[in-house]
Amino acid sequence: MRLSLLVLHILGGSVGLLSGTAAMAVRKGSPQHRLVGNIFTVAMLTLASSAFPLAILKSQRGNIIGSIITFYLIGTAWLVGRRRDTGLLDWAALFVGLGGAAAVITLGVWTLSHPDRNAPAGMCFFLGSVLLLASAGDIRMLARGGIAGRQRVTRHLWRMCFGLFIATGSFFLGQQQVFPAFLRGSLFLIVLAMLPFPLMIYWLFRVRFSKAYNTRPLPIPTPATL
């Protein structure tokens, strides 16, 4: 079973890295983006789902956290990419985000007095803050009854990119033993691991200032329309 999970994890990660790179390269909203985006979503959810039991078997707290965050971010990004209104899955995702944030921050506090190389306190607080930020976005979307326009694209974009960053960081920095000795610890691998961030910033600027994404947001519900 462990070997099967490992093979599934490697396949999901490989396809996720390739399809994620392709999704970042093509225009957002195009048929090509939808195709590679769906492939990326399935691959990343497979990666996260297989990573969770593997991390439990290996007692790797950091990988347990990473798998939950990846599944949550990719799942909610995919949902908002398919529809503008909200549903039960969005409410469930909110509780996953809030629960995950509480668990990660609690682990960070615990590791201050019980150091863990696999889950350092700084990483826990950083990822906990990301989950709180994402959960705040969930609450805002649910309160409005949906999301549209640039806000919808932005929500989809940054969550997908952060999920891709977890994958690139885990591979290029966390699995350096698979690379030739002269590349281990090199700036080249660090750049590859961090690449989703500058790409995310580039596309966020494109979305912010391009007329192609200039659609009107959903109106805020009023008591008369509820």
PyMOL CGO cylinders between C-alpha atoms (Angstrom):
from pymol import cmd
from pymol.cgo import CYLINDER

trace = [
    CYLINDER, 0.00, 0.00, 0.00, 2.81, 2.38, 0.85, 0.3, 1, 1, 1, 1, 1, 1,
    CYLINDER, 2.81, 2.38, 0.85, 4.50, 1.72, -2.50, 0.3, 1, 1, 1, 1, 1, 1,
    CYLINDER, 4.50, 1.72, -2.50, 1.23, 2.32, -4.36, 0.3, 1, 1, 1, 1, 1, 1,
    CYLINDER, 1.23, 2.32, -4.36, 0.72, 5.63, -2.54, 0.3, 1, 1, 1, 1, 1, 1,
    CYLINDER, 0.72, 5.63, -2.54, 4.29, 6.65, -3.33, 0.3, 1, 1, 1, 1, 1, 1,
    CYLINDER, 4.29, 6.65, -3.33, 3.89, 5.88, -7.04, 0.3, 1, 1, 1, 1, 1, 1,
    CYLINDER, 3.89, 5.88, -7.04, 0.59, 7.79, -7.11, 0.3, 1, 1, 1, 1, 1, 1,
    CYLINDER, 0.59, 7.79, -7.11, 2.24, 10.69, -5.28, 0.3, 1, 1, 1, 1, 1, 1,
    CYLINDER, 2.24, 10.69, -5.28, 5.14, 10.87, -7.73, 0.3, 1, 1, 1, 1, 1, 1,
    CYLINDER, 5.14, 10.87, -7.73, 2.84, 10.68, -10.77, 0.3, 1, 1, 1, 1, 1, 1,
    CYLINDER, 2.84, 10.68, -10.77, 0.55, 13.38, -9.37, 0.3, 1, 1, 1, 1, 1, 1,
    CYLINDER, 0.55, 13.38, -9.37, 3.50, 15.62, -8.57, 0.3, 1, 1, 1, 1, 1, 1,
    CYLINDER, 3.50, 15.62, -8.57, 5.11, 15.17, -11.99, 0.3, 1, 1, 1, 1, 1, 1,
    CYLINDER, 5.11, 15.17, -11.99, 1.91, 15.88, -13.90, 0.3, 1, 1, 1, 1, 1, 1,
    CYLINDER, 1.91, 15.88, -13.90, 1.10, 18.75, -11.53, 0.3, 1, 1, 1, 1, 1, 1,
    CYLINDER, 1.10, 18.75, -11.53, 4.43, 20.50, -12.10, 0.3, 1, 1, 1, 1, 1, 1,
    CYLINDER, 4.43, 20.50, -12.10, 4.18, 20.17, -15.89, 0.3, 1, 1, 1, 1, 1, 1,
    CYLINDER, 4.18, 20.17, -15.89, 0.51, 21.16, -16.18, 0.3, 1, 1, 1, 1, 1, 1,
    CYLINDER, 0.51, 21.16, -16.18, 0.91, 23.96, -13.63, 0.3, 1, 1, 1, 1, 1, 1,
    CYLINDER, 0.91, 23.96, -13.63, 3.73, 25.47, -15.65, 0.3, 1, 1, 1, 1, 1, 1,
    CYLINDER, 3.73, 25.47, -15.65, 1.61, 25.21, -18.80, 0.3, 1, 1, 1, 1, 1, 1,
    CYLINDER, 1.61, 25.21, -18.80, -1.39, 26.81, -17.04, 0.3, 1, 1, 1, 1, 1, 1,
    CYLINDER, -1.39, 26.81, -17.04, 0.76, 29.77, -15.99, 0.3, 1, 1, 1, 1, 1, 1,
    CYLINDER, 0.76, 29.77, -15.99, 2.05, 30.25, -19.53, 0.3, 1, 1, 1, 1, 1, 1,
    CYLINDER, 2.05, 30.25, -19.53, -1.27, 30.52, -21.38, 0.3, 1, 1, 1, 1, 1, 1,
    CYLINDER, -1.27, 30.52, -21.38, -3.87, 33.27, -21.25, 0.3, 1, 1, 1, 1, 1, 1,
    CYLINDER, -3.87, 33.27, -21.25, -6.24, 33.00, -18.31, 0.3, 1, 1, 1, 1, 1, 1,
    CYLINDER, -6.24, 33.00, -18.31, -9.76, 31.97, -19.32, 0.3, 1, 1, 1, 1, 1, 1,
    CYLINDER, -9.76, 31.97, -19.32, -8.71, 30.54, -22.69, 0.3, 1, 1, 1, 1, 1, 1,
    CYLINDER, -8.71, 30.54, -22.69, -9.74, 26.98, -23.73, 0.3, 1, 1, 1, 1, 1, 1,
    CYLINDER, -9.74, 26.98, -23.73, -6.09, 25.93, -23.37, 0.3, 1, 1, 1, 1, 1, 1,
    CYLINDER, -6.09, 25.93, -23.37, -6.00, 27.28, -19.83, 0.3, 1, 1, 1, 1, 1, 1,
    CYLINDER, -6.00, 27.28, -19.83, -9.18, 25.44, -18.88, 0.3, 1, 1, 1, 1, 1, 1,
    CYLINDER, -9.18, 25.44, -18.88, -7.81, 22.16, -20.25, 0.3, 1, 1, 1, 1, 1, 1,
    CYLINDER, -7.81, 22.16, -20.25, -4.43, 22.27, -18.54, 0.3, 1, 1, 1, 1, 1, 1,
    CYLINDER, -4.43, 22.27, -18.54, -6.03, 23.79, -15.44, 0.3, 1, 1, 1, 1, 1, 1,
    CYLINDER, -6.03, 23.79, -15.44, -8.33, 20.79, -15.05, 0.3, 1, 1, 1, 1, 1, 1,
    CYLINDER, -8.33, 20.79, -15.05, -5.38, 18.44, -15.50, 0.3, 1, 1, 1, 1, 1, 1,
    CYLINDER, -5.38, 18.44, -15.50, -3.42, 20.44, -12.93, 0.3, 1, 1, 1, 1, 1, 1,
    CYLINDER, -3.42, 20.44, -12.93, -6.31, 20.31, -10.45, 0.3, 1, 1, 1, 1, 1, 1,
    CYLINDER, -6.31, 20.31, -10.45, -6.72, 16.54, -10.69, 0.3, 1, 1, 1, 1, 1, 1,
    CYLINDER, -6.72, 16.54, -10.69, -2.95, 16.03, -10.43, 0.3, 1, 1, 1, 1, 1, 1,
    CYLINDER, -2.95, 16.03, -10.43, -2.57, 18.30, -7.40, 0.3, 1, 1, 1, 1, 1, 1,
    CYLINDER, -2.57, 18.30, -7.40, -5.54, 16.80, -5.57, 0.3, 1, 1, 1, 1, 1, 1,
    CYLINDER, -5.54, 16.80, -5.57, -4.03, 13.37, -6.24, 0.3, 1, 1, 1, 1, 1, 1,
    CYLINDER, -4.03, 13.37, -6.24, -0.68, 14.63, -4.97, 0.3, 1, 1, 1, 1, 1, 1,
    CYLINDER, -0.68, 14.63, -4.97, -2.19, 16.02, -1.77, 0.3, 1, 1, 1, 1, 1, 1,
    CYLINDER, -2.19, 16.02, -1.77, -4.45, 13.01, -1.15, 0.3, 1, 1, 1, 1, 1, 1,
    CYLINDER, -4.45, 13.01, -1.15, -1.56, 10.56, -1.45, 0.3, 1, 1, 1, 1, 1, 1,
    CYLINDER, -1.56, 10.56, -1.45, 0.82, 12.78, 0.55, 0.3, 1, 1, 1, 1, 1, 1,
    CYLINDER, 0.82, 12.78, 0.55, -1.48, 12.84, 3.59, 0.3, 1, 1, 1, 1, 1, 1,
    CYLINDER, -1.48, 12.84, 3.59, -1.38, 9.10, 4.46, 0.3, 1, 1, 1, 1, 1, 1,
    CYLINDER, -1.38, 9.10, 4.46, 2.31, 8.91, 3.50, 0.3, 1, 1, 1, 1, 1, 1,
    CYLINDER, 2.31, 8.91, 3.50, 3.09, 11.76, 5.90, 0.3, 1, 1, 1, 1, 1, 1,
    CYLINDER, 3.09, 11.76, 5.90, 1.15, 10.04, 8.68, 0.3, 1, 1, 1, 1, 1, 1,
    CYLINDER, 1.15, 10.04, 8.68, 3.03, 6.78, 8.09, 0.3, 1, 1, 1, 1, 1, 1,
    CYLINDER, 3.03, 6.78, 8.09, 6.34, 8.67, 8.26, 0.3, 1, 1, 1, 1, 1, 1,
    CYLINDER, 6.34, 8.67, 8.26, 5.23, 10.93, 11.17, 0.3, 1, 1, 1, 1, 1, 1,
    CYLINDER, 5.23, 10.93, 11.17, 6.09, 14.04, 9.13, 0.3, 1, 1, 1, 1, 1, 1,
    CYLINDER, 6.09, 14.04, 9.13, 4.01, 16.87, 10.57, 0.3, 1, 1, 1, 1, 1, 1,
    CYLINDER, 4.01, 16.87, 10.57, 5.18, 19.36, 7.96, 0.3, 1, 1, 1, 1, 1, 1,
    CYLINDER, 5.18, 19.36, 7.96, 4.00, 17.18, 5.08, 0.3, 1, 1, 1, 1, 1, 1,
    CYLINDER, 4.00, 17.18, 5.08, 0.66, 16.57, 6.80, 0.3, 1, 1, 1, 1, 1, 1,
    CYLINDER, 0.66, 16.57, 6.80, 0.18, 20.35, 6.98, 0.3, 1, 1, 1, 1, 1, 1,
    CYLINDER, 0.18, 20.35, 6.98, 1.31, 20.83, 3.38, 0.3, 1, 1, 1, 1, 1, 1,
    CYLINDER, 1.31, 20.83, 3.38, -1.07, 18.19, 2.03, 0.3, 1, 1, 1, 1, 1, 1,
    CYLINDER, -1.07, 18.19, 2.03, -4.09, 19.69, 3.80, 0.3, 1, 1, 1, 1, 1, 1,
    CYLINDER, -4.09, 19.69, 3.80, -3.28, 23.24, 2.70, 0.3, 1, 1, 1, 1, 1, 1,
    CYLINDER, -3.28, 23.24, 2.70, -2.63, 22.14, -0.89, 0.3, 1, 1, 1, 1, 1, 1,
    CYLINDER, -2.63, 22.14, -0.89, -5.93, 20.23, -1.08, 0.3, 1, 1, 1, 1, 1, 1,
    CYLINDER, -5.93, 20.23, -1.08, -7.83, 23.18, 0.42, 0.3, 1, 1, 1, 1, 1, 1,
    CYLINDER, -7.83, 23.18, 0.42, -6.29, 25.88, -1.80, 0.3, 1, 1, 1, 1, 1, 1,
    CYLINDER, -6.29, 25.88, -1.80, -6.48, 23.91, -5.04, 0.3, 1, 1, 1, 1, 1, 1,
    CYLINDER, -6.48, 23.91, -5.04, -10.00, 22.70, -4.29, 0.3, 1, 1, 1, 1, 1, 1,
    CYLINDER, -10.00, 22.70, -4.29, -11.37, 26.17, -3.52, 0.3, 1, 1, 1, 1, 1, 1,
    CYLINDER, -11.37, 26.17, -3.52, -9.55, 27.68, -6.52, 0.3, 1, 1, 1, 1, 1, 1,
    CYLINDER, -9.55, 27.68, -6.52, -11.12, 25.08, -8.80, 0.3, 1, 1, 1, 1, 1, 1,
    CYLINDER, -11.12, 25.08, -8.80, -14.59, 25.69, -7.34, 0.3, 1, 1, 1, 1, 1, 1,
    CYLINDER, -14.59, 25.69, -7.34, -14.48, 29.43, -7.95, 0.3, 1, 1, 1, 1, 1, 1,
    CYLINDER, -14.48, 29.43, -7.95, -13.17, 28.83, -11.46, 0.3, 1, 1, 1, 1, 1, 1,
    CYLINDER, -13.17, 28.83, -11.46, -16.26, 26.76, -12.33, 0.3, 1, 1, 1, 1, 1, 1,
    CYLINDER, -16.26, 26.76, -12.33, -19.02, 28.91, -10.86, 0.3, 1, 1, 1, 1, 1, 1,
    CYLINDER, -19.02, 28.91, -10.86, -19.72, 32.33, -9.37, 0.3, 1, 1, 1, 1, 1, 1,
    CYLINDER, -19.72, 32.33, -9.37, -22.30, 31.44, -6.73, 0.3, 1, 1, 1, 1, 1, 1,
    CYLINDER, -22.30, 31.44, -6.73, -21.71, 29.58, -3.48, 0.3, 1, 1, 1, 1, 1, 1,
    CYLINDER, -21.71, 29.58, -3.48, -22.82, 26.20, -2.14, 0.3, 1, 1, 1, 1, 1, 1,
    CYLINDER, -22.82, 26.20, -2.14, -22.33, 23.63, 0.58, 0.3, 1, 1, 1, 1, 1, 1,
    CYLINDER, -22.33, 23.63, 0.58, -18.80, 22.83, -0.60, 0.3, 1, 1, 1, 1, 1, 1,
    CYLINDER, -18.80, 22.83, -0.60, -17.79, 26.45, -0.03, 0.3, 1, 1, 1, 1, 1, 1,
    CYLINDER, -17.79, 26.45, -0.03, -19.11, 26.32, 3.54, 0.3, 1, 1, 1, 1, 1, 1,
    CYLINDER, -19.11, 26.32, 3.54, -17.28, 23.06, 4.14, 0.3, 1, 1, 1, 1, 1, 1,
    CYLINDER, -17.28, 23.06, 4.14, -14.10, 24.59, 2.74, 0.3, 1, 1, 1, 1, 1, 1,
    CYLINDER, -14.10, 24.59, 2.74, -14.41, 27.52, 5.16, 0.3, 1, 1, 1, 1, 1, 1,
    CYLINDER, -14.41, 27.52, 5.16, -14.43, 25.18, 8.15, 0.3, 1, 1, 1, 1, 1, 1,
    CYLINDER, -14.43, 25.18, 8.15, -11.46, 23.26, 6.70, 0.3, 1, 1, 1, 1, 1, 1,
    CYLINDER, -11.46, 23.26, 6.70, -9.56, 26.54, 6.32, 0.3, 1, 1, 1, 1, 1, 1,
    CYLINDER, -9.56, 26.54, 6.32, -10.36, 27.79, 9.81, 0.3, 1, 1, 1, 1, 1, 1,
    CYLINDER, -10.36, 27.79, 9.81, -9.70, 24.41, 11.41, 0.3, 1, 1, 1, 1, 1, 1,
    CYLINDER, -9.70, 24.41, 11.41, -6.45, 24.04, 9.50, 0.3, 1, 1, 1, 1, 1, 1,
    CYLINDER, -6.45, 24.04, 9.50, -5.32, 27.52, 10.53, 0.3, 1, 1, 1, 1, 1, 1,
    CYLINDER, -5.32, 27.52, 10.53, -6.02, 26.80, 14.20, 0.3, 1, 1, 1, 1, 1, 1,
    CYLINDER, -6.02, 26.80, 14.20, -4.19, 23.47, 14.02, 0.3, 1, 1, 1, 1, 1, 1,
    CYLINDER, -4.19, 23.47, 14.02, -1.15, 24.87, 12.18, 0.3, 1, 1, 1, 1, 1, 1,
    CYLINDER, -1.15, 24.87, 12.18, -0.77, 27.87, 14.51, 0.3, 1, 1, 1, 1, 1, 1,
    CYLINDER, -0.77, 27.87, 14.51, -1.17, 25.60, 17.55, 0.3, 1, 1, 1, 1, 1, 1,
    CYLINDER, -1.17, 25.60, 17.55, 1.57, 23.36, 16.15, 0.3, 1, 1, 1, 1, 1, 1,
    CYLINDER, 1.57, 23.36, 16.15, 3.76, 26.44, 15.65, 0.3, 1, 1, 1, 1, 1, 1,
    CYLINDER, 3.76, 26.44, 15.65, 3.34, 27.42, 19.30, 0.3, 1, 1, 1, 1, 1, 1,
    CYLINDER, 3.34, 27.42, 19.30, 4.14, 23.86, 20.37, 0.3, 1, 1, 1, 1, 1, 1,
    CYLINDER, 4.14, 23.86, 20.37, 7.30, 23.68, 18.23, 0.3, 1, 1, 1, 1, 1, 1,
    CYLINDER, 7.30, 23.68, 18.23, 8.66, 26.81, 19.92, 0.3, 1, 1, 1, 1, 1, 1,
    CYLINDER, 8.66, 26.81, 19.92, 9.48, 24.61, 22.90, 0.3, 1, 1, 1, 1, 1, 1,
    CYLINDER, 9.48, 24.61, 22.90, 9.72, 21.30, 20.97, 0.3, 1, 1, 1, 1, 1, 1,
    CYLINDER, 9.72, 21.30, 20.97, 11.78, 22.04, 17.83, 0.3, 1, 1, 1, 1, 1, 1,
    CYLINDER, 11.78, 22.04, 17.83, 10.91, 19.94, 14.77, 0.3, 1, 1, 1, 1, 1, 1,
    CYLINDER, 10.91, 19.94, 14.77, 13.02, 20.13, 11.61, 0.3, 1, 1, 1, 1, 1, 1,
    CYLINDER, 13.02, 20.13, 11.61, 10.10, 18.94, 9.52, 0.3, 1, 1, 1, 1, 1, 1,
    CYLINDER, 10.10, 18.94, 9.52, 7.71, 21.60, 10.87, 0.3, 1, 1, 1, 1, 1, 1,
    CYLINDER, 7.71, 21.60, 10.87, 9.62, 24.66, 12.14, 0.3, 1, 1, 1, 1, 1, 1,
    CYLINDER, 9.62, 24.66, 12.14, 7.63, 27.27, 14.02, 0.3, 1, 1, 1, 1, 1, 1,
    CYLINDER, 7.63, 27.27, 14.02, 8.24, 29.98, 11.42, 0.3, 1, 1, 1, 1, 1, 1,
    CYLINDER, 8.24, 29.98, 11.42, 6.80, 27.83, 8.65, 0.3, 1, 1, 1, 1, 1, 1,
    CYLINDER, 6.80, 27.83, 8.65, 3.78, 26.96, 10.79, 0.3, 1, 1, 1, 1, 1, 1,
    CYLINDER, 3.78, 26.96, 10.79, 3.00, 30.61, 11.55, 0.3, 1, 1, 1, 1, 1, 1,
    CYLINDER, 3.00, 30.61, 11.55, 3.46, 31.58, 7.89, 0.3, 1, 1, 1, 1, 1, 1,
    CYLINDER, 3.46, 31.58, 7.89, 1.18, 28.85, 6.57, 0.3, 1, 1, 1, 1, 1, 1,
    CYLINDER, 1.18, 28.85, 6.57, -1.32, 29.52, 9.36, 0.3, 1, 1, 1, 1, 1, 1,
    CYLINDER, -1.32, 29.52, 9.36, -1.44, 33.17, 8.29, 0.3, 1, 1, 1, 1, 1, 1,
    CYLINDER, -1.44, 33.17, 8.29, -2.05, 32.10, 4.68, 0.3, 1, 1, 1, 1, 1, 1,
    CYLINDER, -2.05, 32.10, 4.68, -4.95, 29.92, 5.79, 0.3, 1, 1, 1, 1, 1, 1,
    CYLINDER, -4.95, 29.92, 5.79, -6.43, 32.77, 7.85, 0.3, 1, 1, 1, 1, 1, 1,
    CYLINDER, -6.43, 32.77, 7.85, -6.16, 35.08, 4.83, 0.3, 1, 1, 1, 1, 1, 1,
    CYLINDER, -6.16, 35.08, 4.83, -7.81, 32.49, 2.60, 0.3, 1, 1, 1, 1, 1, 1,
    CYLINDER, -7.81, 32.49, 2.60, -10.56, 31.88, 5.18, 0.3, 1, 1, 1, 1, 1, 1,
    CYLINDER, -10.56, 31.88, 5.18, -11.24, 35.62, 5.38, 0.3, 1, 1, 1, 1, 1, 1,
    CYLINDER, -11.24, 35.62, 5.38, -11.76, 35.54, 1.61, 0.3, 1, 1, 1, 1, 1, 1,
    CYLINDER, -11.76, 35.54, 1.61, -14.14, 32.61, 2.03, 0.3, 1, 1, 1, 1, 1, 1,
    CYLINDER, -14.14, 32.61, 2.03, -16.18, 34.52, 4.60, 0.3, 1, 1, 1, 1, 1, 1,
    CYLINDER, -16.18, 34.52, 4.60, -16.37, 37.59, 2.38, 0.3, 1, 1, 1, 1, 1, 1,
    CYLINDER, -16.37, 37.59, 2.38, -17.47, 35.53, -0.63, 0.3, 1, 1, 1, 1, 1, 1,
    CYLINDER, -17.47, 35.53, -0.63, -20.11, 33.66, 1.37, 0.3, 1, 1, 1, 1, 1, 1,
    CYLINDER, -20.11, 33.66, 1.37, -21.44, 36.91, 2.87, 0.3, 1, 1, 1, 1, 1, 1,
    CYLINDER, -21.44, 36.91, 2.87, -21.85, 38.36, -0.64, 0.3, 1, 1, 1, 1, 1, 1,
    CYLINDER, -21.85, 38.36, -0.64, -23.48, 35.21, -1.99, 0.3, 1, 1, 1, 1, 1, 1,
    CYLINDER, -23.48, 35.21, -1.99, -20.85, 34.75, -4.68, 0.3, 1, 1, 1, 1, 1, 1,
    CYLINDER, -20.85, 34.75, -4.68, -17.97, 36.40, -6.49, 0.3, 1, 1, 1, 1, 1, 1,
    CYLINDER, -17.97, 36.40, -6.49, -17.36, 37.71, -10.02, 0.3, 1, 1, 1, 1, 1, 1,
    CYLINDER, -17.36, 37.71, -10.02, -15.10, 39.84, -12.16, 0.3, 1, 1, 1, 1, 1, 1,
    CYLINDER, -15.10, 39.84, -12.16, -11.51, 40.55, -11.21, 0.3, 1, 1, 1, 1, 1, 1,
    CYLINDER, -11.51, 40.55, -11.21, -12.09, 39.36, -7.64, 0.3, 1, 1, 1, 1, 1, 1,
    CYLINDER, -12.09, 39.36, -7.64, -13.10, 35.94, -8.91, 0.3, 1, 1, 1, 1, 1, 1,
    CYLINDER, -13.10, 35.94, -8.91, -10.07, 35.63, -11.18, 0.3, 1, 1, 1, 1, 1, 1,
    CYLINDER, -10.07, 35.63, -11.18, -7.76, 36.88, -8.41, 0.3, 1, 1, 1, 1, 1, 1,
    CYLINDER, -7.76, 36.88, -8.41, -9.13, 34.36, -5.91, 0.3, 1, 1, 1, 1, 1, 1,
    CYLINDER, -9.13, 34.36, -5.91, -8.65, 31.54, -8.41, 0.3, 1, 1, 1, 1, 1, 1,
    CYLINDER, -8.65, 31.54, -8.41, -5.19, 32.72, -9.45, 0.3, 1, 1, 1, 1, 1, 1,
    CYLINDER, -5.19, 32.72, -9.45, -3.44, 33.22, -6.11, 0.3, 1, 1, 1, 1, 1, 1,
    CYLINDER, -3.44, 33.22, -6.11, -4.76, 29.98, -4.61, 0.3, 1, 1, 1, 1, 1, 1,
    CYLINDER, -4.76, 29.98, -4.61, -3.66, 27.93, -7.61, 0.3, 1, 1, 1, 1, 1, 1,
    CYLINDER, -3.66, 27.93, -7.61, -0.24, 29.62, -7.59, 0.3, 1, 1, 1, 1, 1, 1,
    CYLINDER, -0.24, 29.62, -7.59, 0.29, 29.05, -3.89, 0.3, 1, 1, 1, 1, 1, 1,
    CYLINDER, 0.29, 29.05, -3.89, -0.67, 25.41, -4.29, 0.3, 1, 1, 1, 1, 1, 1,
    CYLINDER, -0.67, 25.41, -4.29, 1.87, 25.16, -7.11, 0.3, 1, 1, 1, 1, 1, 1,
    CYLINDER, 1.87, 25.16, -7.11, 4.49, 26.80, -4.88, 0.3, 1, 1, 1, 1, 1, 1,
    CYLINDER, 4.49, 26.80, -4.88, 3.98, 24.12, -2.23, 0.3, 1, 1, 1, 1, 1, 1,
    CYLINDER, 3.98, 24.12, -2.23, 4.63, 21.51, -4.92, 0.3, 1, 1, 1, 1, 1, 1,
    CYLINDER, 4.63, 21.51, -4.92, 7.70, 23.24, -6.37, 0.3, 1, 1, 1, 1, 1, 1,
    CYLINDER, 7.70, 23.24, -6.37, 9.13, 23.97, -2.92, 0.3, 1, 1, 1, 1, 1, 1,
    CYLINDER, 9.13, 23.97, -2.92, 8.60, 20.39, -1.78, 0.3, 1, 1, 1, 1, 1, 1,
    CYLINDER, 8.60, 20.39, -1.78, 10.28, 19.01, -4.90, 0.3, 1, 1, 1, 1, 1, 1,
    CYLINDER, 10.28, 19.01, -4.90, 13.13, 21.39, -5.71, 0.3, 1, 1, 1, 1, 1, 1,
    CYLINDER, 13.13, 21.39, -5.71, 14.06, 22.10, -2.08, 0.3, 1, 1, 1, 1, 1, 1,
    CYLINDER, 14.06, 22.10, -2.08, 12.71, 19.11, -0.18, 0.3, 1, 1, 1, 1, 1, 1,
    CYLINDER, 12.71, 19.11, -0.18, 13.85, 16.38, -2.58, 0.3, 1, 1, 1, 1, 1, 1,
    CYLINDER, 13.85, 16.38, -2.58, 17.29, 17.61, -3.56, 0.3, 1, 1, 1, 1, 1, 1,
    CYLINDER, 17.29, 17.61, -3.56, 18.72, 14.09, -3.29, 0.3, 1, 1, 1, 1, 1, 1,
    CYLINDER, 18.72, 14.09, -3.29, 17.20, 13.28, -6.70, 0.3, 1, 1, 1, 1, 1, 1,
    CYLINDER, 17.20, 13.28, -6.70, 19.31, 15.99, -8.37, 0.3, 1, 1, 1, 1, 1, 1,
    CYLINDER, 19.31, 15.99, -8.37, 23.01, 15.79, -9.31, 0.3, 1, 1, 1, 1, 1, 1,
    CYLINDER, 23.01, 15.79, -9.31, 25.35, 16.68, -6.47, 0.3, 1, 1, 1, 1, 1, 1,
    CYLINDER, 25.35, 16.68, -6.47, 26.49, 19.94, -8.09, 0.3, 1, 1, 1, 1, 1, 1,
    CYLINDER, 26.49, 19.94, -8.09, 22.89, 21.26, -8.10, 0.3, 1, 1, 1, 1, 1, 1,
    CYLINDER, 22.89, 21.26, -8.10, 22.05, 20.49, -4.48, 0.3, 1, 1, 1, 1, 1, 1,
    CYLINDER, 22.05, 20.49, -4.48, 21.74, 23.66, -2.44, 0.3, 1, 1, 1, 1, 1, 1,
    CYLINDER, 21.74, 23.66, -2.44, 22.23, 25.80, -5.54, 0.3, 1, 1, 1, 1, 1, 1,
    CYLINDER, 22.23, 25.80, -5.54, 20.53, 29.09, -6.38, 0.3, 1, 1, 1, 1, 1, 1,
    CYLINDER, 20.53, 29.09, -6.38, 19.08, 27.41, -9.49, 0.3, 1, 1, 1, 1, 1, 1,
    CYLINDER, 19.08, 27.41, -9.49, 16.87, 25.09, -7.42, 0.3, 1, 1, 1, 1, 1, 1,
    CYLINDER, 16.87, 25.09, -7.42, 15.83, 27.96, -5.15, 0.3, 1, 1, 1, 1, 1, 1,
    CYLINDER, 15.83, 27.96, -5.15, 14.74, 30.00, -8.18, 0.3, 1, 1, 1, 1, 1, 1,
    CYLINDER, 14.74, 30.00, -8.18, 12.72, 27.08, -9.56, 0.3, 1, 1, 1, 1, 1, 1,
    CYLINDER, 12.72, 27.08, -9.56, 11.07, 26.57, -6.18, 0.3, 1, 1, 1, 1, 1, 1,
    CYLINDER, 11.07, 26.57, -6.18, 10.11, 30.26, -5.87, 0.3, 1, 1, 1, 1, 1, 1,
    CYLINDER, 10.11, 30.26, -5.87, 9.10, 30.73, -9.53, 0.3, 1, 1, 1, 1, 1, 1,
    CYLINDER, 9.10, 30.73, -9.53, 5.32, 30.53, -8.91, 0.3, 1, 1, 1, 1, 1, 1,
    CYLINDER, 5.32, 30.53, -8.91, 5.49, 33.78, -6.90, 0.3, 1, 1, 1, 1, 1, 1,
    CYLINDER, 5.49, 33.78, -6.90, 6.82, 36.14, -9.62, 0.3, 1, 1, 1, 1, 1, 1,
    CYLINDER, 6.82, 36.14, -9.62, 4.51, 34.46, -12.13, 0.3, 1, 1, 1, 1, 1, 1,
    CYLINDER, 4.51, 34.46, -12.13, 1.60, 35.01, -9.76, 0.3, 1, 1, 1, 1, 1, 1,
    CYLINDER, 1.60, 35.01, -9.76, 2.51, 38.69, -9.34, 0.3, 1, 1, 1, 1, 1, 1,
    CYLINDER, 2.51, 38.69, -9.34, 2.76, 39.11, -13.12, 0.3, 1, 1, 1, 1, 1, 1,
    CYLINDER, 2.76, 39.11, -13.12, -0.68, 37.64, -13.73, 0.3, 1, 1, 1, 1, 1, 1,
    CYLINDER, -0.68, 37.64, -13.73, -2.25, 39.55, -10.85, 0.3, 1, 1, 1, 1, 1, 1,
    CYLINDER, -2.25, 39.55, -10.85, -1.06, 42.77, -12.48, 0.3, 1, 1, 1, 1, 1, 1,
    CYLINDER, -1.06, 42.77, -12.48, -2.43, 41.57, -15.83, 0.3, 1, 1, 1, 1, 1, 1,
    CYLINDER, -2.43, 41.57, -15.83, -5.80, 40.86, -14.25, 0.3, 1, 1, 1, 1, 1, 1,
    CYLINDER, -5.80, 40.86, -14.25, -5.80, 44.17, -12.36, 0.3, 1, 1, 1, 1, 1, 1,
    CYLINDER, -5.80, 44.17, -12.36, -5.01, 46.40, -15.32, 0.3, 1, 1, 1, 1, 1, 1,
    CYLINDER, -5.01, 46.40, -15.32, -6.30, 44.48, -18.35, 0.3, 1, 1, 1, 1, 1, 1,
    CYLINDER, -6.30, 44.48, -18.35, -9.74, 45.36, -19.74, 0.3, 1, 1, 1, 1, 1, 1,
    CYLINDER, -9.74, 45.36, -19.74, -10.27, 41.67, -20.56, 0.3, 1, 1, 1, 1, 1, 1,
    CYLINDER, -10.27, 41.67, -20.56, -11.10, 41.06, -16.90, 0.3, 1, 1, 1, 1, 1, 1,
    CYLINDER, -11.10, 41.06, -16.90, -13.11, 44.24, -16.39, 0.3, 1, 1, 1, 1, 1, 1,
    CYLINDER, -13.11, 44.24, -16.39, -16.47, 42.69, -15.56, 0.3, 1, 1, 1, 1, 1, 1,
    CYLINDER, -16.47, 42.69, -15.56, -18.84, 44.01, -12.92, 0.3, 1, 1, 1, 1, 1, 1,
    CYLINDER, -18.84, 44.01, -12.92, -18.74, 42.26, -9.53, 0.3, 1, 1, 1, 1, 1, 1,
    CYLINDER, -18.74, 42.26, -9.53, -21.83, 40.70, -8.01, 0.3, 1, 1, 1, 1, 1, 1,
    CYLINDER, -21.83, 40.70, -8.01, -24.01, 43.13, -6.06, 0.3, 1, 1, 1, 1, 1, 1,
    CYLINDER, -24.01, 43.13, -6.06, -23.99, 42.86, -2.28, 0.3, 1, 1, 1, 1, 1, 1,
    CYLINDER, -23.99, 42.86, -2.28, -27.21, 41.13, -1.14, 0.3, 1, 1, 1, 1, 1, 1,
    CYLINDER, -27.21, 41.13, -1.14, -29.70, 43.35, 0.71, 0.3, 1, 1, 1, 1, 1, 1,
    CYLINDER, -29.70, 43.35, 0.71, -32.52, 42.26, 3.04, 0.3, 1, 1, 1, 1, 1, 1,
    CYLINDER, -32.52, 42.26, 3.04, -35.00, 42.86, 0.22, 0.3, 1, 1, 1, 1, 1, 1,
    CYLINDER, -35.00, 42.86, 0.22, -33.25, 40.41, -2.08, 0.3, 1, 1, 1, 1, 1, 1,
    CYLINDER, -33.25, 40.41, -2.08, -32.54, 37.66, 0.45, 0.3, 1, 1, 1, 1, 1, 1,
]
cmd.load_cgo(trace, "trace")
